[in-house]
Amino acid sequence: MAAHHESGADLSAVLSPEDLAGQANFDRIISEDSRIEPRDWMPAAYRKSLTRQVSQHAHSEIIGMQPEANWITRAPSLKRKAILMAKVQDEAGHGLYLYSAAETLGTRRDELNNQLLEGRAKYSSIFNYPARTWADMGAIGWLVDGAAIANQVPLCRASYGPYGRAMVRICKEESFHQRQGWEILYELSNGTPEQKKMAQDAVNRMYAPALQMFGPPDSDSPHSQQSMKWNVKRFSNDELRQRFVDMIVVQAEALGLTLPDPDLKWNEERGHYDYGQLDWEEFSSVIAGNGPCNTQRMQRRRTAHEEGAWVREAAAAYAAKTAAAAAATELIGA
Ligand code: FAQ
């Protein structure tokens, strides 16, 4: 009997017997909601789409260090400085787990990095906005890490094993980040009138860009449907955005701060909060490289990469030396 893909296409006409068996095994694993591992056969499109998502996620973690690193020297106390340093280091760690997960799909890390440096790969729109005041550290933790968690908890169940497993640890660390952000805002909101104003101003600026982290509206999201069929994404961009809005309305009340959206109101019928239109033209413009900080973020990343050249060279020289020593020992042993 001819093998048929879910699209109805006769695959035996285009795939080799090995690929046909691989595709059947892949389809079974997905239908059982089980995991694909690096050595398993997978469709080229699955590999490509995951490499795209996981590497762009890694780039976001690395670029995402910049707005907060900017405040390490100006944190208001030694304790705040230590906490912020730990958070920024965590983001570097997330980048490393994610680059490692992406590499298991077959693209080397230097190539993934070149894609970023040459502008061929994206990173999250949110990191192209400036962090203007100390309160932004609070708003980033509460809203940006909060949105990241809402988006990433379902990714812990992503069908690709290395990605899902990396996400488990990342989500745990993001929870700590969100709490530290909440706590900064809580203190400021309950501080002097100037501090409260600073907290409100930070929330006013970060709110809409944080909602856009979930990606374009479903009607404009080319990857969502296929990604959900592959059990990579579990919910659509709009579903997760709605879930996040529902969550932060009560949190904002507890903080004594308001969310800057006059259309935000409970919809009894839907059982969700309605919220106002987001500026999708601004989103496209930021992704296209025209946000307030795109140039600065990429320039900083390129400089950091160049300044780190000696580390890569030393690591490569050390690897070559140990490989040569191991080969010599093997020769003697033979
Ligand atoms: N910014 O068809 P879709 C963090 C692109 S968390 C820029 O909907 P998909 C933690 C998208 O790539 C932030 N580009 O795509 C932290 C695609 O372009 P492409 C990172 C965006 O993949 C906190 C095109 O638009 N989180 O870093 C954005 O199904 C604090 C069409 O979009 C992740 O990456 C955007 N906001 O859904 C660090 C989570 N949205 O690739 C430091 C994992 C969409 O065809 C400090 N990724 N695009 O050229 C995902 O969940 C998904 O990839 C989405 C997009 C939801 C981001």
Residues whose N, C-alpha, C, O or C-beta is under 5 A from the ligand:
A	BS01	FAQ	R52 Q53 Q56 H57 S60 E61 G64 M65 E91 K122 Y123 S124 S125 V144 D145 A148 Q212 M213 F214 G215 P216 S221 P222 H223 S224 S227 I287
